[in-house]
Amino acid sequence: MGSIRSSNVKRIAESLVVQYPGKFTKDYSENRAIVKQVVNATSKKTLNNIAGYVTRYILKLESRRRKEEEETTIPA
């Protein structure tokens, strides 16, 4: 089973990715440091949840981009 995150964590993470394009990577520890600088006074658990979802979200976006590129390069 996967972990279930609250909609609040997802909303914050997705808005951070939109606000700071290109700043987040596929590396959790780098994302955690960036989230710690950007987000104000949250608990350690919430900070980790946001950083983890940012990482997962970046991976999902990258996968989606690759899939779209493959679809456009394959002649129909």
mmCIF file of the N, C-alpha and C atoms, coordinates in Angstrom:
data_MODEL
# 
_entry.id   MODEL 
# 
loop_
_atom_site.group_PDB 
_atom_site.id 
_atom_site.type_symbol 
_atom_site.label_atom_id 
_atom_site.label_alt_id 
_atom_site.label_comp_id 
_atom_site.label_asym_id 
_atom_site.label_entity_id 
_atom_site.label_seq_id 
_atom_site.pdbx_PDB_ins_code 
_atom_site.Cartn_x 
_atom_site.Cartn_y 
_atom_site.Cartn_z 
_atom_site.occupancy 
_atom_site.B_iso_or_equiv 
_atom_site.pdbx_formal_charge 
_atom_site.auth_seq_id 
_atom_site.auth_comp_id 
_atom_site.auth_asym_id 
_atom_site.auth_atom_id 
_atom_site.pdbx_PDB_model_num 
ATOM 1   N N  . MET A 1 1  ? 0.830  -1.178 0.000   1.00 0.00 ? 1  MET A N  1 
ATOM 2   C CA . MET A 1 1  ? 0.000  0.000  0.000   1.00 0.00 ? 1  MET A CA 1 
ATOM 3   C C  . MET A 1 1  ? 0.876  1.244  0.000   1.00 0.00 ? 1  MET A C  1 
ATOM 4   N N  . GLY A 1 2  ? 0.419  2.259  -0.682  1.00 0.00 ? 2  GLY A N  1 
ATOM 5   C CA . GLY A 1 2  ? 1.149  3.526  -0.713  1.00 0.00 ? 2  GLY A CA 1 
ATOM 6   C C  . GLY A 1 2  ? 0.721  4.419  0.429   1.00 0.00 ? 2  GLY A C  1 
ATOM 7   N N  . SER A 1 3  ? 1.496  5.447  0.645   1.00 0.00 ? 3  SER A N  1 
ATOM 8   C CA . SER A 1 3  ? 1.135  6.371  1.711   1.00 0.00 ? 3  SER A CA 1 
ATOM 9   C C  . SER A 1 3  ? 0.108  7.368  1.178   1.00 0.00 ? 3  SER A C  1 
ATOM 10  N N  . ILE A 1 4  ? -0.783 7.773  2.042   1.00 0.00 ? 4  ILE A N  1 
ATOM 11  C CA . ILE A 1 4  ? -1.827 8.716  1.673   1.00 0.00 ? 4  ILE A CA 1 
ATOM 12  C C  . ILE A 1 4  ? -1.467 10.055 2.311   1.00 0.00 ? 4  ILE A C  1 
ATOM 13  N N  . ARG A 1 5  ? -1.381 11.071 1.470   1.00 0.00 ? 5  ARG A N  1 
ATOM 14  C CA . ARG A 1 5  ? -1.035 12.393 1.966   1.00 0.00 ? 5  ARG A CA 1 
ATOM 15  C C  . ARG A 1 5  ? -2.288 13.269 1.977   1.00 0.00 ? 5  ARG A C  1 
ATOM 16  N N  . SER A 1 6  ? -2.307 14.207 2.901   1.00 0.00 ? 6  SER A N  1 
ATOM 17  C CA . SER A 1 6  ? -3.455 15.100 2.985   1.00 0.00 ? 6  SER A CA 1 
ATOM 18  C C  . SER A 1 6  ? -3.459 16.046 1.794   1.00 0.00 ? 6  SER A C  1 
ATOM 19  N N  . SER A 1 7  ? -4.626 16.549 1.474   1.00 0.00 ? 7  SER A N  1 
ATOM 20  C CA . SER A 1 7  ? -4.734 17.459 0.339   1.00 0.00 ? 7  SER A CA 1 
ATOM 21  C C  . SER A 1 7  ? -3.975 18.749 0.605   1.00 0.00 ? 7  SER A C  1 
ATOM 22  N N  . ASN A 1 8  ? -3.802 19.101 1.870   1.00 0.00 ? 8  ASN A N  1 
ATOM 23  C CA . ASN A 1 8  ? -3.052 20.298 2.221   1.00 0.00 ? 8  ASN A CA 1 
ATOM 24  C C  . ASN A 1 8  ? -1.584 20.153 1.807   1.00 0.00 ? 8  ASN A C  1 
ATOM 25  N N  . VAL A 1 9  ? -0.990 19.000 2.080   1.00 0.00 ? 9  VAL A N  1 
ATOM 26  C CA . VAL A 1 9  ? 0.401  18.743 1.706   1.00 0.00 ? 9  VAL A CA 1 
ATOM 27  C C  . VAL A 1 9  ? 0.537  18.774 0.190   1.00 0.00 ? 9  VAL A C  1 
ATOM 28  N N  . LYS A 1 10 ? -0.394 18.140 -0.505  1.00 0.00 ? 10 LYS A N  1 
ATOM 29  C CA . LYS A 1 10 ? -0.350 18.111 -1.969  1.00 0.00 ? 10 LYS A CA 1 
ATOM 30  C C  . LYS A 1 10 ? -0.482 19.511 -2.553  1.00 0.00 ? 10 LYS A C  1 
ATOM 31  N N  . ARG A 1 11 ? -1.402 20.280 -2.020  1.00 0.00 ? 11 ARG A N  1 
ATOM 32  C CA . ARG A 1 11 ? -1.634 21.641 -2.518  1.00 0.00 ? 11 ARG A CA 1 
ATOM 33  C C  . ARG A 1 11 ? -0.401 22.508 -2.336  1.00 0.00 ? 11 ARG A C  1 
ATOM 34  N N  . ILE A 1 12 ? 0.216  22.443 -1.160  1.00 0.00 ? 12 ILE A N  1 
ATOM 35  C CA . ILE A 1 12 ? 1.419  23.233 -0.889  1.00 0.00 ? 12 ILE A CA 1 
ATOM 36  C C  . ILE A 1 12 ? 2.555  22.798 -1.804  1.00 0.00 ? 12 ILE A C  1 
ATOM 37  N N  . ALA A 1 13 ? 2.763  21.496 -1.939  1.00 0.00 ? 13 ALA A N  1 
ATOM 38  C CA . ALA A 1 13 ? 3.854  20.979 -2.759  1.00 0.00 ? 13 ALA A CA 1 
ATOM 39  C C  . ALA A 1 13 ? 3.688  21.374 -4.221  1.00 0.00 ? 13 ALA A C  1 
ATOM 40  N N  . GLU A 1 14 ? 2.499  21.212 -4.754  1.00 0.00 ? 14 GLU A N  1 
ATOM 41  C CA . GLU A 1 14 ? 2.265  21.554 -6.149  1.00 0.00 ? 14 GLU A CA 1 
ATOM 42  C C  . GLU A 1 14 ? 2.422  23.051 -6.389  1.00 0.00 ? 14 GLU A C  1 
ATOM 43  N N  . SER A 1 15 ? 1.989  23.878 -5.437  1.00 0.00 ? 15 SER A N  1 
ATOM 44  C CA . SER A 1 15 ? 2.148  25.320 -5.605  1.00 0.00 ? 15 SER A CA 1 
ATOM 45  C C  . SER A 1 15 ? 3.619  25.727 -5.523  1.00 0.00 ? 15 SER A C  1 
ATOM 46  N N  . LEU A 1 16 ? 4.414  25.030 -4.709  1.00 0.00 ? 16 LEU A N  1 
ATOM 47  C CA . LEU A 1 16 ? 5.851  25.323 -4.643  1.00 0.00 ? 16 LEU A CA 1 
ATOM 48  C C  . LEU A 1 16 ? 6.533  24.997 -5.962  1.00 0.00 ? 16 LEU A C  1 
ATOM 49  N N  . VAL A 1 17 ? 6.157  23.888 -6.576  1.00 0.00 ? 17 VAL A N  1 
ATOM 50  C CA . VAL A 1 17 ? 6.756  23.506 -7.859  1.00 0.00 ? 17 VAL A CA 1 
ATOM 51  C C  . VAL A 1 17 ? 6.412  24.541 -8.936  1.00 0.00 ? 17 VAL A C  1 
ATOM 52  N N  . VAL A 1 18 ? 5.194  25.079 -8.879  1.00 0.00 ? 18 VAL A N  1 
ATOM 53  C CA . VAL A 1 18 ? 4.794  26.100 -9.851  1.00 0.00 ? 18 VAL A CA 1 
ATOM 54  C C  . VAL A 1 18 ? 5.499  27.428 -9.566  1.00 0.00 ? 18 VAL A C  1 
ATOM 55  N N  . GLN A 1 19 ? 5.628  27.799 -8.294  1.00 0.00 ? 19 GLN A N  1 
ATOM 56  C CA . GLN A 1 19 ? 6.254  29.062 -7.916  1.00 0.00 ? 19 GLN A CA 1 
ATOM 57  C C  . GLN A 1 19 ? 7.749  29.087 -8.199  1.00 0.00 ? 19 GLN A C  1 
ATOM 58  N N  . TYR A 1 20 ? 8.408  27.951 -8.020  1.00 0.00 ? 20 TYR A N  1 
ATOM 59  C CA . TYR A 1 20 ? 9.856  27.867 -8.193  1.00 0.00 ? 20 TYR A CA 1 
ATOM 60  C C  . TYR A 1 20 ? 10.204 26.837 -9.264  1.00 0.00 ? 20 TYR A C  1 
ATOM 61  N N  . PRO A 1 21 ? 9.934  27.162 -10.538 1.00 0.00 ? 21 PRO A N  1 
ATOM 62  C CA . PRO A 1 21 ? 10.212 26.179 -11.593 1.00 0.00 ? 21 PRO A CA 1 
ATOM 63  C C  . PRO A 1 21 ? 11.713 25.958 -11.760 1.00 0.00 ? 21 PRO A C  1 
ATOM 64  N N  . GLY A 1 22 ? 12.097 24.712 -11.909 1.00 0.00 ? 22 GLY A N  1 
ATOM 65  C CA . GLY A 1 22 ? 13.498 24.375 -12.116 1.00 0.00 ? 22 GLY A CA 1 
ATOM 66  C C  . GLY A 1 22 ? 14.327 24.297 -10.851 1.00 0.00 ? 22 GLY A C  1 
ATOM 67  N N  . LYS A 1 23 ? 13.762 24.655 -9.723  1.00 0.00 ? 23 LYS A N  1 
ATOM 68  C CA . LYS A 1 23 ? 14.524 24.651 -8.471  1.00 0.00 ? 23 LYS A CA 1 
ATOM 69  C C  . LYS A 1 23 ? 14.543 23.274 -7.815  1.00 0.00 ? 23 LYS A C  1 
ATOM 70  N N  . PHE A 1 24 ? 13.481 22.516 -7.981  1.00 0.00 ? 24 PHE A N  1 
ATOM 71  C CA . PHE A 1 24 ? 13.374 21.201 -7.352  1.00 0.00 ? 24 PHE A CA 1 
ATOM 72  C C  . PHE A 1 24 ? 13.918 20.116 -8.278  1.00 0.00 ? 24 PHE A C  1 
ATOM 73  N N  . THR A 1 25 ? 14.456 19.051 -7.674  1.00 0.00 ? 25 THR A N  1 
ATOM 74  C CA . THR A 1 25 ? 15.054 17.963 -8.435  1.00 0.00 ? 25 THR A CA 1 
ATOM 75  C C  . THR A 1 25 ? 14.413 16.634 -8.038  1.00 0.00 ? 25 THR A C  1 
ATOM 76  N N  . LYS A 1 26 ? 15.013 15.543 -8.526  1.00 0.00 ? 26 LYS A N  1 
ATOM 77  C CA . LYS A 1 26 ? 14.528 14.208 -8.174  1.00 0.00 ? 26 LYS A CA 1 
ATOM 78  C C  . LYS A 1 26 ? 15.125 13.728 -6.855  1.00 0.00 ? 26 LYS A C  1 
ATOM 79  N N  . ASP A 1 27 ? 15.982 14.533 -6.228  1.00 0.00 ? 27 ASP A N  1 
ATOM 80  C CA . ASP A 1 27 ? 16.653 14.145 -4.991  1.00 0.00 ? 27 ASP A CA 1 
ATOM 81  C C  . ASP A 1 27 ? 15.884 14.676 -3.780  1.00 0.00 ? 27 ASP A C  1 
ATOM 82  N N  . TYR A 1 28 ? 15.464 13.764 -2.908  1.00 0.00 ? 28 TYR A N  1 
ATOM 83  C CA . TYR A 1 28 ? 14.660 14.126 -1.739  1.00 0.00 ? 28 TYR A CA 1 
ATOM 84  C C  . TYR A 1 28 ? 15.399 15.080 -0.802  1.00 0.00 ? 28 TYR A C  1 
ATOM 85  N N  . SER A 1 29 ? 16.671 14.806 -0.510  1.00 0.00 ? 29 SER A N  1 
ATOM 86  C CA . SER A 1 29 ? 17.394 15.627 0.472   1.00 0.00 ? 29 SER A CA 1 
ATOM 87  C C  . SER A 1 29 ? 17.593 17.059 -0.027  1.00 0.00 ? 29 SER A C  1 
ATOM 88  N N  . GLU A 1 30 ? 17.818 17.225 -1.329  1.00 0.00 ? 30 GLU A N  1 
ATOM 89  C CA . GLU A 1 30 ? 17.917 18.580 -1.873  1.00 0.00 ? 30 GLU A CA 1 
ATOM 90  C C  . GLU A 1 30 ? 16.572 19.293 -1.779  1.00 0.00 ? 30 GLU A C  1 
ATOM 91  N N  . ASN A 1 31 ? 15.516 18.581 -2.124  1.00 0.00 ? 31 ASN A N  1 
ATOM 92  C CA . ASN A 1 31 ? 14.179 19.167 -2.050  1.00 0.00 ? 31 ASN A CA 1 
ATOM 93  C C  . ASN A 1 31 ? 13.806 19.526 -0.616  1.00 0.00 ? 31 ASN A C  1 
ATOM 94  N N  . ARG A 1 32 ? 14.223 18.702 0.333   1.00 0.00 ? 32 ARG A N  1 
ATOM 95  C CA . ARG A 1 32 ? 13.928 18.964 1.734   1.00 0.00 ? 32 ARG A CA 1 
ATOM 96  C C  . ARG A 1 32 ? 14.582 20.269 2.186   1.00 0.00 ? 32 ARG A C  1 
ATOM 97  N N  . ALA A 1 33 ? 15.827 20.483 1.779   1.00 0.00 ? 33 ALA A N  1 
ATOM 98  C CA . ALA A 1 33 ? 16.537 21.719 2.139   1.00 0.00 ? 33 ALA A CA 1 
ATOM 99  C C  . ALA A 1 33 ? 15.845 22.938 1.525   1.00 0.00 ? 33 ALA A C  1 
ATOM 100 N N  . ILE A 1 34 ? 15.402 22.815 0.283   1.00 0.00 ? 34 ILE A N  1 
ATOM 101 C CA . ILE A 1 34 ? 14.717 23.927 -0.387  1.00 0.00 ? 34 ILE A CA 1 
ATOM 102 C C  . ILE A 1 34 ? 13.381 24.215 0.292   1.00 0.00 ? 34 ILE A C  1 
ATOM 103 N N  . VAL A 1 35 ? 12.626 23.175 0.596   1.00 0.00 ? 35 VAL A N  1 
ATOM 104 C CA . VAL A 1 35 ? 11.323 23.351 1.251   1.00 0.00 ? 35 VAL A CA 1 
ATOM 105 C C  . VAL A 1 35 ? 11.513 23.988 2.623   1.00 0.00 ? 35 VAL A C  1 
ATOM 106 N N  . LYS A 1 36 ? 12.559 23.590 3.322   1.00 0.00 ? 36 LYS A N  1 
ATOM 107 C CA . LYS A 1 36 ? 12.844 24.148 4.654   1.00 0.00 ? 36 LYS A CA 1 
ATOM 108 C C  . LYS A 1 36 ? 13.097 25.654 4.570   1.00 0.00 ? 36 LYS A C  1 
ATOM 109 N N  . GLN A 1 37 ? 13.753 26.106 3.499   1.00 0.00 ? 37 GLN A N  1 
ATOM 110 C CA . GLN A 1 37 ? 14.021 27.533 3.317   1.00 0.00 ? 37 GLN A CA 1 
ATOM 111 C C  . GLN A 1 37 ? 12.767 28.302 2.918   1.00 0.00 ? 37 GLN A C  1 
ATOM 112 N N  . VAL A 1 38 ? 11.928 27.686 2.115   1.00 0.00 ? 38 VAL A N  1 
ATOM 113 C CA . VAL A 1 38 ? 10.803 28.390 1.504   1.00 0.00 ? 38 VAL A CA 1 
ATOM 114 C C  . VAL A 1 38 ? 9.558  28.404 2.384   1.00 0.00 ? 38 VAL A C  1 
ATOM 115 N N  . VAL A 1 39 ? 9.258  27.287 3.045   1.00 0.00 ? 39 VAL A N  1 
ATOM 116 C CA . VAL A 1 39 ? 8.027  27.176 3.833   1.00 0.00 ? 39 VAL A CA 1 
ATOM 117 C C  . VAL A 1 39 ? 8.296  27.669 5.251   1.00 0.00 ? 39 VAL A C  1 
ATOM 118 N N  . ASN A 1 40 ? 7.349  28.432 5.781   1.00 0.00 ? 40 ASN A N  1 
ATOM 119 C CA . ASN A 1 40 ? 7.506  29.003 7.116   1.00 0.00 ? 40 ASN A CA 1 
ATOM 120 C C  . ASN A 1 40 ? 6.992  28.069 8.202   1.00 0.00 ? 40 ASN A C  1 
ATOM 121 N N  . ALA A 1 41 ? 7.775  27.914 9.247   1.00 0.00 ? 41 ALA A N  1 
ATOM 122 C CA . ALA A 1 41 ? 7.399  27.317 10.533  1.00 0.00 ? 41 ALA A CA 1 
ATOM 123 C C  . ALA A 1 41 ? 6.367  26.197 10.470  1.00 0.00 ? 41 ALA A C  1 
ATOM 124 N N  . THR A 1 42 ? 6.756  25.067 9.904   1.00 0.00 ? 42 THR A N  1 
ATOM 125 C CA . THR A 1 42 ? 5.902  23.891 9.977   1.00 0.00 ? 42 THR A CA 1 
ATOM 126 C C  . THR A 1 42 ? 6.639  22.836 10.782  1.00 0.00 ? 42 THR A C  1 
ATOM 127 N N  . SER A 1 43 ? 5.929  21.802 11.176  1.00 0.00 ? 43 SER A N  1 
ATOM 128 C CA . SER A 1 43 ? 6.570  20.739 11.941  1.00 0.00 ? 43 SER A CA 1 
ATOM 129 C C  . SER A 1 43 ? 7.512  19.945 11.038  1.00 0.00 ? 43 SER A C  1 
ATOM 130 N N  . LYS A 1 44 ? 8.397  19.196 11.658  1.00 0.00 ? 44 LYS A N  1 
ATOM 131 C CA . LYS A 1 44 ? 9.362  18.387 10.917  1.00 0.00 ? 44 LYS A CA 1 
ATOM 132 C C  . LYS A 1 44 ? 8.645  17.349 10.057  1.00 0.00 ? 44 LYS A C  1 
ATOM 133 N N  . LYS A 1 45 ? 7.609  16.753 10.586  1.00 0.00 ? 45 LYS A N  1 
ATOM 134 C CA . LYS A 1 45 ? 6.855  15.736 9.851   1.00 0.00 ? 45 LYS A CA 1 
ATOM 135 C C  . LYS A 1 45 ? 6.190  16.337 8.622   1.00 0.00 ? 45 LYS A C  1 
ATOM 136 N N  . THR A 1 46 ? 5.578  17.491 8.774   1.00 0.00 ? 46 THR A N  1 
ATOM 137 C CA . THR A 1 46 ? 4.932  18.149 7.647   1.00 0.00 ? 46 THR A CA 1 
ATOM 138 C C  . THR A 1 46 ? 5.951  18.561 6.596   1.00 0.00 ? 46 THR A C  1 
ATOM 139 N N  . LEU A 1 47 ? 7.081  19.060 7.052   1.00 0.00 ? 47 LEU A N  1 
ATOM 140 C CA . LEU A 1 47 ? 8.167  19.447 6.149   1.00 0.00 ? 47 LEU A CA 1 
ATOM 141 C C  . LEU A 1 47 ? 8.626  18.249 5.321   1.00 0.00 ? 47 LEU A C  1 
ATOM 142 N N  . ASN A 1 48 ? 8.805  17.110 5.975   1.00 0.00 ? 48 ASN A N  1 
ATOM 143 C CA . ASN A 1 48 ? 9.226  15.900 5.281   1.00 0.00 ? 48 ASN A CA 1 
ATOM 144 C C  . ASN A 1 48 ? 8.152  15.411 4.306   1.00 0.00 ? 48 ASN A C  1 
ATOM 145 N N  . ASN A 1 49 ? 6.888  15.506 4.709   1.00 0.00 ? 49 ASN A N  1 
ATOM 146 C CA . ASN A 1 49 ? 5.802  15.104 3.825   1.00 0.00 ? 49 ASN A CA 1 
ATOM 147 C C  . ASN A 1 49 ? 5.756  15.965 2.565   1.00 0.00 ? 49 ASN A C  1 
ATOM 148 N N  . ILE A 1 50 ? 5.928  17.263 2.737   1.00 0.00 ? 50 ILE A N  1 
ATOM 149 C CA . ILE A 1 50 ? 5.913  18.175 1.592   1.00 0.00 ? 50 ILE A CA 1 
ATOM 150 C C  . ILE A 1 50 ? 7.093  17.877 0.672   1.00 0.00 ? 50 ILE A C  1 
ATOM 151 N N  . ALA A 1 51 ? 8.281  17.713 1.245   1.00 0.00 ? 51 ALA A N  1 
ATOM 152 C CA . ALA A 1 51 ? 9.469  17.422 0.438   1.00 0.00 ? 51 ALA A CA 1 
ATOM 153 C C  . ALA A 1 51 ? 9.326  16.086 -0.294  1.00 0.00 ? 51 ALA A C  1 
ATOM 154 N N  . GLY A 1 52 ? 8.765  15.098 0.364   1.00 0.00 ? 52 GLY A N  1 
ATOM 155 C CA . GLY A 1 52 ? 8.551  13.808 -0.264  1.00 0.00 ? 52 GLY A CA 1 
ATOM 156 C C  . GLY A 1 52 ? 7.560  13.885 -1.405  1.00 0.00 ? 52 GLY A C  1 
ATOM 157 N N  . TYR A 1 53 ? 6.496  14.645 -1.219  1.00 0.00 ? 53 TYR A N  1 
ATOM 158 C CA . TYR A 1 53 ? 5.514  14.766 -2.289  1.00 0.00 ? 53 TYR A CA 1 
ATOM 159 C C  . TYR A 1 53 ? 6.058  15.593 -3.444  1.00 0.00 ? 53 TYR A C  1 
ATOM 160 N N  . VAL A 1 54 ? 6.876  16.617 -3.149  1.00 0.00 ? 54 VAL A N  1 
ATOM 161 C CA . VAL A 1 54 ? 7.515  17.395 -4.212  1.00 0.00 ? 54 VAL A CA 1 
ATOM 162 C C  . VAL A 1 54 ? 8.369  16.468 -5.078  1.00 0.00 ? 54 VAL A C  1 
ATOM 163 N N  . THR A 1 55 ? 9.138  15.596 -4.430  1.00 0.00 ? 55 THR A N  1 
ATOM 164 C CA . THR A 1 55 ? 9.986  14.655 -5.155  1.00 0.00 ? 55 THR A CA 1 
ATOM 165 C C  . THR A 1 55 ? 9.143  13.732 -6.017  1.00 0.00 ? 55 THR A C  1 
ATOM 166 N N  . ARG A 1 56 ? 8.094  13.193 -5.462  1.00 0.00 ? 56 ARG A N  1 
ATOM 167 C CA . ARG A 1 56 ? 7.208  12.296 -6.198  1.00 0.00 ? 56 ARG A CA 1 
ATOM 168 C C  . ARG A 1 56 ? 6.532  13.027 -7.354  1.00 0.00 ? 56 ARG A C  1 
ATOM 169 N N  . TYR A 1 57 ? 6.129  14.265 -7.114  1.00 0.00 ? 57 TYR A N  1 
ATOM 170 C CA . TYR A 1 57 ? 5.457  15.073 -8.127  1.00 0.00 ? 57 TYR A CA 1 
ATOM 171 C C  . TYR A 1 57 ? 6.397  15.387 -9.294  1.00 0.00 ? 57 TYR A C  1 
ATOM 172 N N  . ILE A 1 58 ? 7.654  15.710 -8.982  1.00 0.00 ? 58 ILE A N  1 
ATOM 173 C CA . ILE A 1 58 ? 8.653  15.977 -10.016 1.00 0.00 ? 58 ILE A CA 1 
ATOM 174 C C  . ILE A 1 58 ? 8.862  14.732 -10.868 1.00 0.00 ? 58 ILE A C  1 
ATOM 175 N N  . LEU A 1 59 ? 8.969  13.574 -10.234 1.00 0.00 ? 59 LEU A N  1 
ATOM 176 C CA . LEU A 1 59 ? 9.128  12.322 -10.968 1.00 0.00 ? 59 LEU A CA 1 
ATOM 177 C C  . LEU A 1 59 ? 7.920  12.057 -11.873 1.00 0.00 ? 59 LEU A C  1 
ATOM 178 N N  . LYS A 1 60 ? 6.729  12.349 -11.363 1.00 0.00 ? 60 LYS A N  1 
ATOM 179 C CA . LYS A 1 60 ? 5.513  12.141 -12.135 1.00 0.00 ? 60 LYS A CA 1 
ATOM 180 C C  . LYS A 1 60 ? 5.472  13.077 -13.346 1.00 0.00 ? 60 LYS A C  1 
ATOM 181 N N  . LEU A 1 61 ? 5.855  14.346 -13.151 1.00 0.00 ? 61 LEU A N  1 
ATOM 182 C CA . LEU A 1 61 ? 5.873  15.291 -14.257 1.00 0.00 ? 61 LEU A CA 1 
ATOM 183 C C  . LEU A 1 61 ? 6.882  14.877 -15.320 1.00 0.00 ? 61 LEU A C  1 
ATOM 184 N N  . GLU A 1 62 ? 8.044  14.440 -14.882 1.00 0.00 ? 62 GLU A N  1 
ATOM 185 C CA . GLU A 1 62 ? 9.079  14.003 -15.811 1.00 0.00 ? 62 GLU A CA 1 
ATOM 186 C C  . GLU A 1 62 ? 8.625  12.786 -16.618 1.00 0.00 ? 62 GLU A C  1 
ATOM 187 N N  . SER A 1 63 ? 7.988  11.850 -15.948 1.00 0.00 ? 63 SER A N  1 
ATOM 188 C CA . SER A 1 63 ? 7.475  10.664 -16.622 1.00 0.00 ? 63 SER A CA 1 
ATOM 189 C C  . SER A 1 63 ? 6.420  11.051 -17.656 1.00 0.00 ? 63 SER A C  1 
ATOM 190 N N  . ARG A 1 64 ? 5.569  11.969 -17.294 1.00 0.00 ? 64 ARG A N  1 
ATOM 191 C CA . ARG A 1 64 ? 4.517  12.431 -18.194 1.00 0.00 ? 64 ARG A CA 1 
ATOM 192 C C  . ARG A 1 64 ? 5.113  13.108 -19.428 1.00 0.00 ? 64 ARG A C  1 
ATOM 193 N N  . ARG A 1 65 ? 6.171  13.933 -19.208 1.00 0.00 ? 65 ARG A N  1 
ATOM 194 C CA . ARG A 1 65 ? 6.837  14.603 -20.331 1.00 0.00 ? 65 ARG A CA 1 
ATOM 195 C C  . ARG A 1 65 ? 7.465  13.595 -21.281 1.00 0.00 ? 65 ARG A C  1 
ATOM 196 N N  . ARG A 1 66 ? 8.144  12.578 -20.714 1.00 0.00 ? 66 ARG A N  1 
ATOM 197 C CA . ARG A 1 66 ? 8.764  11.554 -21.545 1.00 0.00 ? 66 ARG A CA 1 
ATOM 198 C C  . ARG A 1 66 ? 7.721  10.816 -22.381 1.00 0.00 ? 66 ARG A C  1 
ATOM 199 N N  . LYS A 1 67 ? 6.604  10.509 -21.763 1.00 0.00 ? 67 LYS A N  1 
ATOM 200 C CA . LYS A 1 67 ? 5.541  9.787  -22.451 1.00 0.00 ? 67 LYS A CA 1 
ATOM 201 C C  . LYS A 1 67 ? 4.996  10.623 -23.610 1.00 0.00 ? 67 LYS A C  1 
ATOM 202 N N  . GLU A 1 68 ? 4.805  11.919 -23.381 1.00 0.00 ? 68 GLU A N  1 
ATOM 203 C CA . GLU A 1 68 ? 4.311  12.807 -24.432 1.00 0.00 ? 68 GLU A CA 1 
ATOM 204 C C  . GLU A 1 68 ? 5.317  12.914 -25.574 1.00 0.00 ? 68 GLU A C  1 
ATOM 205 N N  . GLU A 1 69 ? 6.611  12.983 -25.245 1.00 0.00 ? 69 GLU A N  1 
ATOM 206 C CA . GLU A 1 69 ? 7.648  13.047 -26.275 1.00 0.00 ? 69 GLU A CA 1 
ATOM 207 C C  . GLU A 1 69 ? 7.660  11.784 -27.119 1.00 0.00 ? 69 GLU A C  1 
ATOM 208 N N  . GLU A 1 70 ? 7.511  10.636 -26.482 1.00 0.00 ? 70 GLU A N  1 
ATOM 209 C CA . GLU A 1 70 ? 7.484  9.365  -27.205 1.00 0.00 ? 70 GLU A CA 1 
ATOM 210 C C  . GLU A 1 70 ? 6.284  9.309  -28.146 1.00 0.00 ? 70 GLU A C  1 
ATOM 211 N N  . GLU A 1 71 ? 5.155  9.814  -27.690 1.00 0.00 ? 71 GLU A N  1 
ATOM 212 C CA . GLU A 1 71 ? 3.948  9.804  -28.523 1.00 0.00 ? 71 GLU A CA 1 
ATOM 213 C C  . GLU A 1 71 ? 4.092  10.719 -29.728 1.00 0.00 ? 71 GLU A C  1 
ATOM 214 N N  . THR A 1 72 ? 4.793  11.831 -29.560 1.00 0.00 ? 72 THR A N  1 
ATOM 215 C CA . THR A 1 72 ? 4.941  12.781 -30.669 1.00 0.00 ? 72 THR A CA 1 
ATOM 216 C C  . THR A 1 72 ? 6.014  12.322 -31.658 1.00 0.00 ? 72 THR A C  1 
ATOM 217 N N  . THR A 1 73 ? 7.025  11.561 -31.199 1.00 0.00 ? 73 THR A N  1 
ATOM 218 C CA . THR A 1 73 ? 8.084  11.127 -32.096 1.00 0.00 ? 73 THR A CA 1 
ATOM 219 C C  . THR A 1 73 ? 7.724  9.887  -32.898 1.00 0.00 ? 73 THR A C  1 
ATOM 220 N N  . ILE A 1 74 ? 6.794  9.099  -32.417 1.00 0.00 ? 74 ILE A N  1 
ATOM 221 C CA . ILE A 1 74 ? 6.378  7.894  -33.128 1.00 0.00 ? 74 ILE A CA 1 
ATOM 222 C C  . ILE A 1 74 ? 5.408  8.298  -34.242 1.00 0.00 ? 74 ILE A C  1 
ATOM 223 N N  . PRO A 1 75 ? 5.745  7.960  -35.491 1.00 0.00 ? 75 PRO A N  1 
ATOM 224 C CA . PRO A 1 75 ? 4.819  8.313  -36.576 1.00 0.00 ? 75 PRO A CA 1 
ATOM 225 C C  . PRO A 1 75 ? 3.527  7.493  -36.507 1.00 0.00 ? 75 PRO A C  1 
ATOM 226 N N  . ALA A 1 76 ? 2.428  8.161  -36.723 1.00 0.00 ? 76 ALA A N  1 
ATOM 227 C CA . ALA A 1 76 ? 1.120  7.480  -36.619 1.00 0.00 ? 76 ALA A CA 1 
ATOM 228 C C  . ALA A 1 76 ? 0.699  6.866  -37.917 1.00 0.00 ? 76 ALA A C  1 
# 
